[in-house]
Amino acid sequence: MAMQSSDIEALIKEALPDAKVSIEDLAGDGDHYAATVVSESFRGISRVKQHQIVYAALRGRMGGELHALALQTSAPE
């Protein structure tokens, strides 16, 4: 079962309310997305930790409903 980009965005914004989130469906199949997430919460923490925060926001849907998510994360400039 595929996920809608709006569902991915909603889950991320629930965990990171200040986040600016951009989602792109890479294959048009609802399984392969790219996400750019910019949040003040990421300031001063490693890229690995930033990605872990986003994956945690997806509540276990990675590998199931959501097959692939290419992430770019950062704090605001």
C-alpha positions as CSV (number, residue, x, y, z in Angstrom):
1,M,0.0,0.0,0.0
2,A,1.5,3.3,-1.1
3,M,1.6,6.6,0.9
4,Q,0.4,9.9,-0.3
5,S,2.9,12.8,-0.1
6,S,0.5,14.8,2.0
7,D,0.5,12.0,4.6
8,I,4.3,12.0,4.7
9,E,4.3,15.8,5.1
10,A,1.6,15.7,7.9
11,L,3.6,13.1,9.9
12,I,6.8,15.1,9.7
13,K,5.0,18.4,10.6
14,E,3.4,16.7,13.6
15,A,6.8,15.8,14.9
16,L,8.5,19.0,13.8
17,P,5.8,21.7,13.8
18,D,8.1,24.5,12.6
19,A,9.4,22.4,9.6
20,K,9.3,23.5,6.0
21,V,8.7,20.3,4.2
22,S,8.9,19.6,0.4
23,I,8.0,16.2,-0.9
24,E,8.6,14.9,-4.5
25,D,7.2,11.6,-5.8
26,L,10.3,10.3,-7.7
27,A,8.7,7.4,-9.6
28,G,5.0,8.3,-9.7
29,D,4.2,5.1,-7.8
30,G,3.7,6.5,-4.2
31,D,6.5,4.4,-2.9
32,H,9.7,6.4,-3.8
33,Y,9.9,9.9,-2.5
34,A,12.4,12.7,-1.9
35,A,11.9,15.0,1.0
36,T,13.6,18.2,2.0
37,V,13.0,19.1,5.6
38,V,14.2,22.4,7.1
39,S,13.7,22.8,10.9
40,E,15.3,24.9,13.7
41,S,15.2,21.6,15.7
42,F,18.1,20.4,13.5
43,R,20.5,23.2,14.5
44,G,23.7,21.8,16.0
45,I,22.9,18.1,15.5
46,S,24.5,15.7,13.1
47,R,22.9,14.9,9.7
48,V,22.5,11.3,10.9
49,K,20.5,12.4,13.9
50,Q,18.4,14.8,11.7
51,H,17.5,11.8,9.5
52,Q,16.7,9.6,12.5
53,I,14.3,12.3,13.8
54,V,12.5,12.3,10.4
55,Y,12.4,8.5,10.2
56,A,11.0,8.4,13.7
57,A,8.2,10.8,12.7
58,L,7.1,8.3,10.0
59,R,6.2,5.9,12.8
60,G,7.6,2.7,11.3
61,R,6.1,3.2,7.8
62,M,9.6,3.0,6.1
63,G,10.0,-0.3,4.4
64,G,6.3,-1.0,4.5
65,E,3.9,1.6,3.2
66,L,6.8,3.8,2.2
67,H,9.5,1.9,0.3
68,A,12.1,4.7,-0.2
69,L,12.7,8.2,1.0
70,A,15.7,10.3,-0.1
71,L,16.2,12.9,2.6
72,Q,17.8,16.3,2.7
73,T,17.7,18.0,6.1
74,S,19.0,21.2,7.5
75,A,18.5,24.0,9.9
76,P,17.2,27.4,8.4
77,E,20.0,29.7,7.2
